[in-house]
Amino acid sequence: MWCASCLASACAGCTCNLCTSAASAVSRRSARLAYCGLFAASLILSFLLRQFAAPLLKHIPWINAFDQTPPEEWFQMNAVLRVSLGNFLFFAIFSLVMIGVKDQNDRRDAWHHGGWIAKIAVWAVLIVLMFCVPNIVITIYEVLSKFGSGFFLLVQVVMLLDFTNNWNDSWVEKEERKWEIALLVVTVVCYLSTLAFSGVLFMWFNPSGHDCGLNVFFIVMTLILAFAFAIVALHPQVHGSVMPASVISVYCAYLCYTSLSSEPDDYECNGLHRHSKQVSMSALILGMLTTVLSVVYSAVRAGSSTTFLSPPSSPRSGKDTLQLQPPAQPDAWPTVTVMKKNACRSQKPATR
């Protein structure tokens, strides 16, 4: 019995050490993915609080400081805003701490890649503290976040455009007819989806017998932008492709849908008021997935960039020495080339 207990303790200890080592190795090599995981956790927490935290917030006096209790939707939005503010402060603080870090020799780089237990603790404390601040602070943050959310939508468009351009270039470089046909099929499907989606939006948000000019304006503007993207992409000075423009058109149609579906349930031009709960839930889940994917893709792309994030090469390397010390006479260039070739030959191992 004693031996079994010791063996179980040893196995548990080895497992914990293995998990800790693996987590530290992953955090050192993929810190950007760990930050994205923390951001995804905040989204999940916001979703859970939005669904279940309203009854609890009603019992907090500095939050429910009204003569008449607001509707439940107000408490749901307030909970999400408080989590968002704590998340914003966490990433803003670490962004300020990392200002000026250019390579891994900086001591602050260890703060970026390690100390995840402390980071998670700070993140949790900041979110909890946000539920202790008065409503006026959250109201100010709500106003500012509207401008920030618009900027983030532009960032999402840039990330999507970057992804589609890489996708287009990878298929074009294959120089095979089947890949060209595949690009054409994807482009046609995207534009047909945009037109079909816009037609559905006309039926849902422009019911007969009602004056819904604002909804019609947004839907028509989406169609105009879809054709404008194609014209700009085909312009000779742009050197673009129609396929990325078609994907952006579908995304704009989706943004139009999310904006129109967020209209009040009792609004006469909102034809989805009978299915408001299903629509809001589907739009929320799809928006969360889009946000997580865009943040993860931007982090991976930024982390793999060889232009901005790669550490500067050492000035002692041979290539930098040749570039920093060019020969004074043109006749010396062949000598440098021959010496470099001979050095490379001398470093080759014997094949005998």
N, C-alpha and C positions, 0 to 999 in steps of 0.2 A: 504494500500500500504506500509505504514511504517512497519507494523507488518510482512508483507510478506518478506520485505527486511531484517529485523532483523532475521527472521526465516531462510532465505537462508544463511545469513552470519554465523549464529550459526551452521547450518548443515555443511557448508563448513569448518568452523574451527574445528568442531568435526571430520570430515573426515580426514583432514590433520593431526590432532593430533593422530588419530587412525593409519594412515599409518606410521607416524613417529615412534610411539611406536612399531608397528609390525616390521618395518624395523630394529629398534635397537635391538629388541628381537631376530630376525633372525640372525643379524650380530654377536650378542654375542654368540649364540649357534652354528652357522654354518659359522664361519668366513672363513673357507677353501672353502666353496661353493661360498661365495661372491668373494673371490679372483679368483676362477675359472670363475665366471661370468665376472669379469673384464678382464681376459685373453681372454675369448670368444669375448668380445666386441672389443678387439684389433684385433682379427682375422677378424671380420666383417669389421672393419674400414680398415684393410689392403686390403681386397677384394674389397671394394668400391673404394679406392684410386687407386688400380691397374686397375680398369676398367674405371675410369672417371677422374683421376687427371693428366694424361699425358699432356693435353693441358695447364693446369695451370702451371705445373712445367717448361714448355718450356719458360714461360715469367719471370722466376726467374733468375736473371743474374748470381748469384754464383752457381746455379745448371747447367744451360745451358751455361757454360763458355767454349764453343768450337767454333772453326772457322767454323766447319761444324756440323750441328745439328744431334745428334745421332738418331737412329731409335726409334720408339715409345716404343718398348719393353724395351729399356734401362731406360726410364723414369718410366715405370711401375715397374720395378724391384727396381729402386732407391727409389720410394715412399714406397714400402713394407719394404725395408731395414731401412729406417728412422723410420717408425713406430715400427719395431722390435727393433731397438736400444733404442728408448724411453721406450718401454715396458721392455727391459732387464735392463735398468738403474733403473727403478721404483722398480722392484722386487729385484734387487741386493742391492739397498739402504736399503730396509726394511729387507732383510735377514741379512745384517750386523748389523742393529739396534737390531735385535732379538737374536744375538749371546749371549749365556750364560743364556737365560731364561729357567728355568727348571720347574717352576710351576706357578700357577695363583697368587701367592703372590707378584711376581715381578711387579713393577710399569709399566714396559714396556709392560706387557701383555694387559693393557688397550689400548695401541696404536695398538696392533694387532687386537683386537676385535671391537674397536670403531673408531670414527672420520672418517667416510666414505666420508663425504662431502669434508673434507680436502684431503683425499687420492685421490679421483677422480680429484680434482683440481690439485694436484701435478702430477698425471698421465697425465692429459691433457696438462699441461704446459711443461712437459718433451717431449711429442710427438711433440708439436708445436716448441719447441726449436731445435729439431733434423732437422727441415726443414731450419734452419738458419746456420747450420754448413757446412763447405766446403766439396766438393766431396772426398777429400783425406781421411777424417775421415770415411766416409761411405765405401770407398774402403778397408780400413784396417779392418773395422768391417765385411765386406763381406768375406774377406779371413778367419778371425777368426771364423765366423759363420759356415763355411763349416765344420770345425772340431767339432763345437758344435752341428750341426745338426746330424752328424754321431753318436755322443755320445747320443743324444736324441733318435735316432732310437734304440740304444741298450736298453735305458730305456723303450721304448715302448715294446720291446720284453720281457723284464723282467716283465712289468706290465701284458702283455697278458699271459705270462706263469703263473704268480700268479693267474690270473683270471681262466684260464683253469684248474689249479690244484685244486682250490677250487670247481670248477664245478664238476670235476671228483670225488673228495672226497665226495661231498654231495650226488652224485648218488650211489657211492659205499657203503656208510654208510646205505643206505636204505635196503640193503641185500634182494632185490627182483629181480626175474628173468627179469621182464620187464625193470627195469632200467639197468641191464647188457646188455640186447639186445639194449636198446637205446644208450648206450655208444658205442657198436659195430657199430651201424648204423651211428652215428656221425663220428666215425673214418673212416669208409669206404667212406662215402660221402666226407670228407675232402681230403682224398688221391686221390679219383677219380677226385675231383675238381682241385687238384694240377696238376695231369697228363693232364687233359683236357685243363686247362689254359696254361700249358707249350706248348701243341700242337698248340694252337692258337697263342702263341707268336712266335713259329717257322714259322707259315704262315705269320704273320704280319711283323716280323723284320728279316726274312731271305728269301727275295724274290729270285726267281730263276734268274740265270744269273748274280748275283752279289756276290762278295766276302765279306761276313759279318761274318768273323770269331770271332770278338769280341762279337757280339750279341749272336752267338751260344755258345760261352764260358760261358756267364752269364746265359743263359737258362739251359745249361747242368749242370752248377754248382748248380743251384737251385734244379734240380732233385737229384743230388748227396747229397746235404744237406738234402733233404726230407728223403731219405733212411738212411742217417747217424743219423738223429734225432731218427728214429724208432729203429735203432740198439742200440744207447746209452740208450734209454728209456727202452729197454728190457734187458739190462745188469743186472745181479743179484746184483751187488754192487751199482747200482743207485737207485733201488726200485722206479722206475718211472712208467709211464703209457703211452700207445701209443696214447691215445686221445689228450693230450696236445701237443705231438709231431706232430700230424696231423694238428692241428690248426696252429701251428707255421709254418708248411710247406706251408699252404695256404697264410699266411701272407708274407712269403718270396717270393712266386710267385707274390703277389701283389706289393711288393717292386721292383721286377725285371721288372714288367710291367711299373711302374711309372718312373723308371730310363731309360728304353728304349724309352718310349713315349716322354721323354724330349729331345730326339735328334733333331737336326735342321730339319726344314721342307724340306730343299733341299737335305738332306742326302739320298743317294740312298738306304740305308738299312732301312730307316724308311718308312714302308709300310702304315702308317697312315697319311701321309702328306696331303692327300686329305680331311681328316676330322680333321685337326689339331685343329681348334677352338673348335669343339665338344669334342674332346679327352682332350684337355688342360682344358676345363671347368669342365668336369666330374672328371678328375684326381684332379683338385684343390679342388672341393667340397668334394670329398671322402677323400682327405688328410686332409682337415680342420676338417671333422667329426672325423676322426681317432685321430687327435691331441687333439681335445676337449675331446673325450671320455677317452683317455689315461691319460690326465691331471686330469680330474675329478675323475677317478677311483683311480689314485695314491694319490690324495688329501684325498679322502674318506678313503682309506685303511690306509694311514699314520695317519689320524686324529682319526681313531677308534682303533689304535694300543694300546694295554694295556701294552706293554713292554717299549716303548720309550716315549710316550707322556702322560701317566697317571701321575698325581701328586703323589709324594711319600706319603705313608701312614704315619699317625702321630705316633711318637714313644710312645704316651700315650695309644694307643689301646691295648686291652688285648692280642691279638694275637702276636703283636710285643714284648710285655713285656715277654710273655712266651718264645719267641725265643731268646730274648736278655739276659734273665736271666735263663739259664737252671739250674736245680737242681744239687747240688754237688753230691748227693747220688742217686743211681738207685732206691732205695725204695721210693723216693719222687715223682716219676712219677705218680703212681696211685692216690696219694693224689691230685696232680694238676688236674688230669683228673676228679676226683670226684667233686672237687670244681668248675670246669668249668661247669660240668653238672648241679650241684645244682644251680649255678648262672643263667644258662639258664632257669631252671625250675622256679626260683623265678621271672623271668621277664615275664613269660607267664600270660596273663590276665585271670581272673576268667571267666568260661563259664556259670555260673549260670544266 
